[in-house]
């Protein structure tokens, strides 16, 4: 009968080792420790797979957290840049709203005011007129609540 108990202890310790638990050292082979419940050792590979999947998910979460942090920093930089651009445009908008500036710009750059201009110069004058019109449209849209 002692051979049975020796085999039992050996099998129990092998099963504990497969689960990552230390072997039990006791003289009474019939008593099991409280945490030494009967465990199906066929679940150990599934447990290892689940543990590996959990570690993989943790790595993905860390990477996603890092990327989100970088995106947050980039968004803050862009927000500061937008504020700086708006602040830089306000003085120009104030100049464009001065009396007579629009008339002066239109007279200065209107293609009809330059009858001797060649094709390249006329194209540049047309581009200037479009830029002036776009600038005034933007100023009107941005500052119409100020009027």
C-alpha positions in Angstrom: 0.0 0.0 0.0 2.9 2.4 0.6 3.8 2.2 -3.2 0.3 3.5 -3.9 0.9 6.5 -1.6 4.3 7.2 -3.0 2.9 7.2 -6.5 0.1 9.4 -5.3 2.5 11.9 -3.8 4.7 11.9 -6.9 1.7 12.5 -9.2 0.4 15.2 -6.9 3.7 17.0 -6.8 4.0 16.8 -10.6 0.5 18.3 -11.0 1.4 21.1 -8.6 4.6 21.8 -10.5 2.6 22.0 -13.8 0.4 24.6 -12.1 3.4 26.5 -10.8 2.9 25.5 -7.2 5.5 24.2 -4.8 5.5 20.4 -4.0 3.9 19.4 -0.7 6.2 17.9 1.9 4.1 15.9 4.3 4.1 12.5 5.9 0.4 12.1 5.8 -0.4 11.3 2.2 -4.1 11.4 2.7 -4.3 15.0 3.7 -4.4 17.7 1.0 -3.6 21.3 1.6 -6.5 23.8 1.4 -5.2 25.2 -1.9 -4.5 21.7 -3.2 -8.0 21.1 -4.6 -8.3 18.5 -7.2 -7.4 20.3 -10.4 -7.8 19.1 -14.0 -4.3 19.3 -15.4 -5.7 19.5 -18.9 -6.6 23.1 -18.2 -2.9 24.1 -17.6 -2.2 24.7 -21.4 -5.4 26.7 -21.7 -4.4 28.7 -18.7 -1.0 29.4 -20.2 -2.7 30.5 -23.5 -5.0 32.8 -21.5 -2.0 34.2 -19.6 -0.2 34.8 -22.9 -3.3 36.5 -24.4 -3.6 38.7 -21.3 0.1 39.8 -21.6 -0.4 40.5 -25.3 -3.5 42.7 -24.5 -1.6 44.5 -21.8 1.2 45.3 -24.3 -1.4 46.6 -26.8 -3.0 48.7 -24.1 0.4 50.2 -23.2 1.0 51.0 -26.8 -2.4 52.5 -27.3 -2.0 54.6 -24.2 1.4 55.9 -25.5 -0.1 56.8 -28.9 -3.1 58.6 -27.2 -0.6 60.6 -25.1 1.3 61.6 -28.2 -1.9 62.6 -30.0 -3.0 64.6 -27.0 0.4 66.5 -27.0 0.1 67.1 -30.8 -3.5 68.4 -30.4 -2.4 70.8 -27.7 0.4 72.1 -30.0 -2.0 72.5 -32.9 -4.4 74.4 -30.6 -1.7 76.8 -29.5 -0.7 77.3 -33.1 -4.3 78.2 -34.1 -4.5 80.7 -31.3 -1.2 82.2 -32.4 -2.4 82.4 -36.0 -5.6 84.1 -35.0 -3.7 86.5 -32.8 -1.4 87.3 -35.8 -4.3 87.9 -38.1 -6.1 90.4 -35.9 -3.7 93.3 -36.6 -4.0 92.8 -40.3 -7.8 92.6 -40.1 -7.8 95.9 -38.2 -5.7 97.5 -41.0 -8.0 96.2 -43.7 -11.0 97.7 -41.9 -9.5 101.2 -41.8 -11.4 103.7 -44.0 -10.1 103.9 -47.6 -7.8 100.9 -47.5 -10.1 98.7 -49.6 -10.6 101.5 -52.2 -6.9 102.1 -52.4 -6.1 98.4 -52.8 -8.7 97.9 -55.5 -7.5 101.0 -57.4 -3.9 99.9 -57.1 -4.3 96.3 -58.3 -7.3 96.4 -60.6 -6.2 95.1 -64.1 -8.1 97.9 -65.9 -5.8 100.4 -64.2 -2.8 98.9 -66.1 -3.7 98.8 -69.8 -0.1 98.4 -70.9 0.4 95.2 -68.7 1.5 92.0 -70.5 -0.3 88.7 -70.0 1.9 87.6 -67.0 1.4 91.0 -65.3 -2.4 90.8 -65.9 -2.4 87.3 -64.4 -0.6 88.6 -61.3 -3.0 91.5 -61.0 -6.0 89.1 -61.2 -4.4 86.9 -58.5 -4.0 90.0 -56.4 -7.6 91.0 -56.8 -8.7 87.5 -55.9 -6.5 87.7 -52.7 -7.9 91.1 -51.8 -11.5 89.9 -52.2 -10.8 86.7 -50.2 -9.2 88.8 -47.4 -12.1 91.1 -47.2 -14.6 88.2 -47.2 -12.7 86.6 -44.3 -12.6 89.9 -42.4 -16.3 90.4 -42.9 -17.2 86.9 -41.8 -14.9 86.9 -38.8 -15.7 90.4 -37.6 -19.3 90.9 -38.6 -20.4 90.5 -34.9 -18.2 93.5 -34.0 -20.1 95.9 -36.3 
